Amino acid sequence: MSKLYQCIVAACDKFVPESLRPLWQHPAGPKTIFFWAPAFKWGLVIGGLGDINRPANKLSIPQISSLAATGLVWSRYSLVIIPKNYSLFAVNVFVAAINVYQLGRAVRHRQSLEKK
């Protein structure tokens, strides 16, 4: 699979405009997993945004807690690794923020049920 990916990248090299060469050649650019992992992780952000309209009683506190925690941990990690991976940082900040918001909704809902 790696050989196939290298062939695809080599073929694409010819078509990358000069203005995009710095991004293309960056140590965390599209030629590396450091680019693609955060790109696909945006699916978690989209899923979290889709859950904003979900009723609070349908939210899983363990799931959103773990997503919020991993978002925070990986946000920190993305800034201490070399090369610094700002796209990984950005996606994890969004994962953490959305899930902290959802966690607040779920906890408030559970507390309102306890008061009744």
LINCOR-V937085 format. One line per field, one symbol per residue. phi: phi as a letter, one per 30 degrees, with the letter a starting at -180 (. if undefined). psi: psi as a letter, one per 40 degrees, with the letter a starting at -180 (. if undefined). A space follows every 10 residues. Layout:
phi = ???
psi = ???
This chain:
phi = .ddddddddd ddedcddedc eeddcddcdd dbddcddddd dedddddddd ddddeddcdc dddddddddd ddddddedcc dcdecddddd ddddeddddd dddedddedd dddddd
psi = dddddddddd ddddehidde ddddeiefae eidedddddd eedddddddd edeiideeih dddddddddd dddddddeee ihihgddddd dddddddddd dddddddddd ddddd.
